[in-house]
Every structure is written in C-alpha cells, then in structure tokens.
Amino acid sequence: MNMTIDGYCDHTAGLPDEEIHEHYADLLRNAGVALYGRITYQLMEYWRTVLEKPTGDKAMDDFAVAIDGTPKLVFRARWKV
C-alpha cells in the first residue's frame, strides 16, 4: 500500500498510471495474503466493479483480477474508553 512511515495514506493524492497498476498487480500475485483495515478494505471493494465491468485498460483490469485473487485478512478495532 502506498503509505508513509507514520501510517498516512491518501488515495486521492495522485492518479496511478499503467506502471503503478502493473507493479502492484505483480506484488499481489506473489502475496500470500493482503492485510487491510476495515476502511481500506471497503475502498478496495471498488475493484470488484471492475471485474464485473472491465474498463478496457489492460493494466487496471489485470490489477482487478490480481487483487480479487489475493486472500485478504481484515482488521477492525473498537476502542472502549
């Protein structure tokens, strides 16, 4: 995931290009599992819509297949104060 050392992640800060999609698709194909927080997992659900209706952009469509084929573990926390 694109994240700074302090855990900051902003999916709106830039637009991924073909090279980025290919790079992360390769990483996902070789991953044993992807770890997500609940909110990031919900954001990544977007890629299921790409599977159902491909974009025609090979890199994006291939990424959707790779992310769908990767097992996922989702963490969520409820803090009681």
Rosetta blueprint (number, residue, H / E / L):
1 M L
2 N L
3 M L
4 T L
5 I L
6 D L
7 G L
8 Y L
9 C L
10 D L
11 H L
12 T L
13 A L
14 G L
15 L L
16 P L
17 D L
18 E H
19 E H
20 I H
21 H H
22 E H
23 H H
24 Y H
25 A H
26 D H
27 L H
28 L H
29 R H
30 N L
31 A L
32 G L
33 V L
34 A E
35 L E
36 Y E
37 G E
38 R H
39 I H
40 T H
41 Y H
42 Q H
43 L H
44 M H
45 E L
46 Y H
47 W H
48 R H
49 T H
50 V H
51 L H
52 E H
53 K L
54 P L
55 T L
56 G L
57 D L
58 K H
59 A H
60 M H
61 D H
62 D H
63 F H
64 A H
65 V H
66 A H
67 I H
68 D H
69 G L
70 T L
71 P L
72 K E
73 L E
74 V E
75 F E
76 R L
77 A L
78 R L
79 W L
80 K L
81 V L
